[in-house]
Amino acid sequence: WDWSFPDAGQLPVPVLAIQNVSFAYPGGEPLYHQVDFGIDLQTRVALVGPNGAGKTTLFKLICEEYQPTKGEIKRNSHLKISRFTQHFEDKLDLEMTPLDFFKQKLMPKEPIEKVRSLLGRYGCSGPMQSQIMGQLSAGQKARIVFAIIAWEKPHLLLLDEPTNPLDMESIDSLAICLKKFKSGVVMISHDRRLISQCAEESYICDKKKISKYRGDIMAFKRHTKKENNKKLAQHQNG
């Protein structure tokens, strides 16, 4: 598919700065402690680390869904963020067709041909455009969400396991799209192929910190998978 995300234009730095941030859920242990982390429009980061370390929570802090317990997150006032979450269907009205959803909620002033063209580029073409979205497969719905992200025209993409619902053709289209994208990308992914093609840096989210990883990210992910399998085997064996 001919996926692409439009260029939203440049912003002066800092685009987004996480300064001395600590965070804990109510009544819980601190998940982050004095984290400093910066993002600009050249950022191409894979955020990796063990499950439960707070990778998705970081995205929620960036998007102001959560507030830091201490510290602050400074954003450029013009910064536009689009996020693909593991609950990506929340962006959709599953009782509407893709065509009606875009025409009524996103692009009411645009001609229907432009709406059809945008959906078609992301693999939602022909009869699928007139099918109730709740009846579509996870992969089909995910492609519609990426069409929404293109329409949103973000400066920063936050992608949380974006390849989980996608087939290989769509994953390849996403990888090409991200490589051509002119703004910032932070991704949480277990897909080694996507990381190796699209991430220029890797940051480890672990032990209440976020730190730049200077080694081979694929070797790190293989080590992490081995350690997780070891812990799982120990748990299953009592």
C-alpha positions as CSV (number, residue, x, y, z in Angstrom):
1,W,0.0,0.0,0.0
2,D,1.1,3.6,-0.7
3,W,1.1,4.8,2.9
4,S,2.5,8.1,3.9
5,F,2.1,10.7,6.7
6,P,2.2,14.3,5.6
7,D,4.9,16.7,6.7
8,A,3.4,18.8,9.5
9,G,6.2,21.4,9.3
10,Q,9.1,22.3,11.6
11,L,8.9,23.3,15.2
12,P,11.7,25.1,17.2
13,V,13.4,23.0,19.9
14,P,12.7,21.8,22.5
15,V,9.7,20.0,21.0
16,L,9.1,17.9,24.1
17,A,11.2,17.7,27.2
18,I,10.6,15.3,30.2
19,Q,12.4,16.9,33.1
20,N,13.2,15.1,36.4
21,V,9.9,13.2,36.1
22,S,8.8,10.7,38.7
23,F,5.5,8.8,38.5
24,A,3.6,6.3,40.7
25,Y,0.1,5.0,40.5
26,P,-2.0,5.8,43.6
27,G,-0.8,3.5,46.4
28,G,1.9,1.9,44.3
29,E,5.6,1.8,44.1
30,P,7.3,4.5,41.9
31,L,7.3,3.4,38.2
32,Y,9.7,6.2,37.2
33,H,12.2,8.1,39.3
34,Q,13.9,11.4,38.1
35,V,13.6,10.6,34.4
36,D,15.1,13.1,31.9
37,F,14.2,12.5,28.2
38,G,14.0,14.7,25.2
39,I,12.2,14.4,21.9
40,D,12.6,16.4,18.7
41,L,11.4,16.1,15.1
42,Q,14.5,14.1,14.2
43,T,13.8,11.5,16.9
44,R,13.6,7.9,15.7
45,V,13.6,5.9,18.9
46,A,12.6,2.3,19.8
47,L,11.6,2.1,23.4
48,V,12.4,-1.3,24.8
49,G,12.4,-3.1,28.1
50,P,10.6,-5.8,30.2
51,N,6.8,-6.0,30.4
52,G,5.5,-3.8,33.2
53,A,8.4,-1.4,33.2
54,G,6.2,1.5,32.1
55,K,6.7,1.9,28.4
56,T,3.0,2.5,27.7
57,T,2.7,4.7,30.8
58,L,5.4,7.0,29.4
59,F,3.2,7.5,26.3
60,K,0.2,8.4,28.5
61,L,2.4,10.9,30.4
62,I,3.5,12.5,27.2
63,C,-0.1,12.8,26.0
64,E,-1.2,14.3,29.4
65,E,-3.4,11.3,30.1
66,Y,-1.5,11.0,33.3
67,Q,0.3,13.7,35.3
68,P,3.8,13.2,36.8
69,T,4.0,12.7,40.5
70,K,7.1,15.0,40.4
71,G,8.9,17.0,37.7
72,E,7.3,18.3,34.5
73,I,6.8,17.6,30.9
74,K,7.2,20.6,28.6
75,R,5.7,20.6,25.2
76,N,5.9,23.1,22.3
77,S,2.5,24.8,22.3
78,H,2.0,23.9,18.6
79,L,3.1,20.2,18.9
80,K,0.6,17.8,17.4
81,I,0.8,14.2,18.6
82,S,-0.8,11.1,17.1
83,R,-0.8,7.8,18.9
84,F,-1.4,4.2,17.8
85,T,-2.3,2.3,21.0
86,Q,-2.8,-1.4,21.7
87,H,-6.5,-0.3,22.0
88,F,-6.4,1.3,18.6
89,E,-10.1,0.6,18.0
90,D,-10.9,3.4,20.4
91,K,-10.2,5.9,17.6
92,L,-13.1,4.4,15.6
93,D,-16.9,4.5,15.8
94,L,-17.5,0.8,15.2
95,E,-21.2,1.4,14.4
96,M,-20.2,3.5,11.4
97,T,-18.7,2.7,8.0
98,P,-15.2,4.0,7.2
99,L,-16.7,6.3,4.6
100,D,-19.4,7.8,6.8
101,F,-16.9,8.1,9.7
102,F,-14.4,10.1,7.7
103,K,-17.0,12.2,5.8
104,Q,-19.1,13.1,8.9
105,K,-16.4,13.4,11.6
106,L,-13.1,14.2,10.0
107,M,-13.5,15.5,6.4
108,P,-17.0,17.0,6.1
109,K,-15.9,19.7,3.7
110,E,-13.8,17.5,1.4
111,P,-15.3,15.8,-1.7
112,I,-16.2,12.2,-1.3
113,E,-13.6,11.2,-3.9
114,K,-10.8,12.6,-1.7
115,V,-12.1,10.6,1.3
116,R,-12.2,7.4,-0.8
117,S,-8.7,8.0,-2.1
118,L,-7.3,8.4,1.4
119,L,-9.0,5.3,2.7
120,G,-7.9,3.4,-0.4
121,R,-4.2,4.3,0.1
122,Y,-4.3,2.5,3.4
123,G,-5.9,-0.7,2.0
124,C,-9.5,0.2,2.8
125,S,-11.0,0.2,-0.7
126,G,-14.1,-0.9,-2.6
127,P,-16.9,-2.6,-0.5
128,M,-14.8,-2.3,2.7
129,Q,-15.4,1.5,2.7
130,S,-19.2,0.9,3.1
131,Q,-19.0,-1.9,5.7
132,I,-19.7,-1.4,9.3
133,M,-16.3,-1.1,11.0
134,G,-17.3,-3.4,13.9
135,Q,-17.5,-6.2,11.3
136,L,-14.0,-5.7,10.0
137,S,-10.9,-7.6,11.0
138,A,-8.4,-6.2,13.4
139,G,-5.9,-5.6,10.6
140,Q,-8.5,-3.8,8.5
141,K,-9.5,-1.6,11.4
142,A,-5.8,-0.9,12.1
143,R,-5.3,0.3,8.5
144,I,-8.2,2.8,9.0
145,V,-6.5,4.1,12.1
146,F,-3.4,4.8,10.2
147,A,-5.5,6.7,7.6
148,I,-6.8,8.7,10.5
149,I,-3.2,9.4,11.7
150,A,-2.3,10.6,8.2
151,W,-5.3,13.0,8.3
152,E,-4.3,14.3,11.8
153,K,-0.9,15.4,10.3
154,P,1.2,15.0,13.5
155,H,4.6,16.3,14.4
156,L,5.2,13.2,16.6
157,L,4.1,9.6,16.3
158,L,3.8,7.4,19.3
159,L,3.4,3.8,18.2
160,D,2.6,1.1,20.8
161,E,3.0,-2.4,19.3
162,P,1.7,-1.1,15.9
163,T,2.5,-4.4,14.0
164,N,0.4,-6.7,16.2
165,P,-2.8,-6.5,14.1
166,L,-1.0,-6.1,10.7
167,D,-0.2,-8.6,8.0
168,M,3.2,-8.6,6.4
169,E,2.2,-6.3,3.5
170,S,0.9,-3.7,5.9
171,I,4.0,-4.0,8.1
172,D,6.2,-3.3,5.0
173,S,4.0,-0.4,4.1
174,L,4.3,1.0,7.6
175,A,8.1,0.6,7.6
176,I,8.5,2.5,4.3
177,C,6.1,5.2,5.6
178,L,8.1,5.7,8.8
179,K,11.4,5.9,6.9
180,K,9.9,8.7,4.7
181,F,8.2,10.5,7.6
182,K,9.8,13.9,8.3
183,S,8.9,14.2,11.9
184,G,9.5,12.4,15.2
185,V,8.7,8.7,16.0
186,V,8.8,6.8,19.3
187,M,7.8,3.2,19.0
188,I,7.2,0.3,21.4
189,S,7.6,-2.8,19.4
190,H,8.6,-6.5,19.6
191,D,8.9,-6.5,15.8
192,R,12.7,-6.8,15.2
193,R,12.3,-6.1,11.5
194,L,10.4,-2.8,12.1
195,I,12.9,-1.7,14.7
196,S,15.9,-2.5,12.5
197,Q,14.4,-0.6,9.5
198,C,13.0,2.4,11.3
199,A,14.7,3.1,14.6
200,E,18.0,5.1,14.7
201,E,18.3,4.9,18.5
202,S,17.1,2.7,21.3
203,Y,16.2,3.6,24.8
204,I,15.8,1.0,27.6
205,C,12.8,1.5,30.0
206,D,13.8,-0.5,33.2
207,K,14.6,0.0,36.9
208,K,12.6,3.2,37.1
209,K,14.8,4.9,34.5
210,I,15.0,5.5,30.7
211,S,18.5,5.3,29.4
212,K,20.1,5.3,25.9
213,Y,21.2,1.8,24.8
214,R,24.6,1.9,23.1
215,G,24.9,-1.8,22.1
216,D,23.2,-3.8,19.4
217,I,19.4,-3.6,19.9
218,M,18.7,-6.9,18.3
219,A,21.1,-8.6,20.7
220,F,19.4,-6.9,23.6
221,K,16.0,-8.0,22.5
222,R,17.2,-11.6,22.1
223,H,18.7,-11.4,25.6
224,T,15.4,-10.0,27.0
225,K,13.3,-12.7,25.4
226,K,15.6,-15.4,26.8
227,E,15.4,-13.9,30.3
228,N,11.6,-13.6,30.0
229,N,11.3,-17.3,28.9
230,K,13.6,-18.3,31.8
231,K,11.4,-16.5,34.3
232,L,8.2,-18.0,32.8
233,A,9.7,-21.5,33.0
234,Q,10.7,-21.0,36.6
235,H,7.1,-19.8,37.4
236,Q,5.5,-22.8,35.6
237,N,7.8,-25.1,37.6
238,G,6.9,-23.6,40.9
